[in-house]
Amino acid sequence: MSRQYSFMTIGPVSPLSFSGTPLFFNAFNTPDAFIKANDLPVKE
């Protein structure tokens, strides 16, 4: 079963830390879920 985890970063790890804006991102527990969610081509 594929799962997706959402995270929020703030501070020096965020590329927008100078403005105080947090960065939100999603992490997947399988490479296949990441590829499918981003509609990436698959090499055979």
The 8 nearest C-alpha neighbors of each residue, nearest first, counted from 0:
[[1, 2, 29, 28, 32, 3, 27, 31],
 [0, 2, 28, 32, 29, 3, 27, 31],
 [3, 1, 28, 27, 0, 4, 29, 32],
 [2, 4, 27, 26, 25, 28, 5, 1],
 [3, 5, 26, 25, 27, 6, 2, 28],
 [6, 4, 25, 24, 26, 3, 7, 23],
 [7, 5, 24, 23, 25, 8, 4, 26],
 [6, 8, 23, 22, 21, 24, 9, 5],
 [9, 7, 22, 21, 13, 23, 6, 12],
 [8, 10, 21, 13, 16, 22, 12, 7],
 [9, 11, 16, 12, 13, 8, 19, 21],
 [10, 12, 13, 16, 9, 14, 17, 15],
 [13, 11, 10, 14, 9, 8, 16, 15],
 [12, 14, 16, 15, 9, 11, 10, 22],
 [15, 13, 16, 12, 11, 22, 17, 10],
 [16, 14, 13, 17, 20, 18, 19, 21],
 [15, 17, 19, 13, 10, 18, 14, 11],
 [18, 16, 15, 19, 20, 14, 10, 11],
 [19, 17, 16, 20, 15, 21, 14, 10],
 [18, 20, 16, 17, 21, 15, 9, 10],
 [19, 21, 18, 15, 16, 22, 9, 17],
 [22, 20, 9, 8, 7, 19, 23, 13],
 [21, 23, 8, 7, 13, 9, 20, 24],
 [24, 22, 7, 6, 8, 21, 25, 5],
 [25, 23, 6, 5, 7, 22, 26, 8],
 [24, 26, 5, 4, 6, 3, 27, 23],
 [27, 25, 4, 3, 5, 24, 28, 6],
 [28, 26, 3, 29, 33, 2, 4, 32],
 [27, 29, 2, 1, 3, 26, 30, 32],
 [30, 28, 31, 32, 27, 1, 33, 2],
 [29, 31, 33, 32, 34, 28, 27, 35],
 [32, 30, 34, 29, 33, 35, 36, 1],
 [31, 33, 35, 29, 30, 34, 36, 27],
 [34, 32, 30, 36, 31, 35, 27, 37],
 [35, 33, 31, 39, 37, 32, 36, 38],
 [34, 36, 38, 32, 37, 33, 31, 39],
 [37, 35, 33, 38, 34, 32, 39, 31],
 [36, 38, 34, 39, 35, 33, 32, 40],
 [39, 37, 35, 36, 34, 40, 33, 41],
 [40, 38, 34, 37, 41, 35, 36, 33],
 [41, 39, 42, 38, 34, 35, 37, 43],
 [40, 42, 43, 39, 34, 38, 35, 31],
 [43, 41, 40, 39, 34, 31, 38, 35],
 [42, 41, 40, 39, 31, 34, 30, 35]]
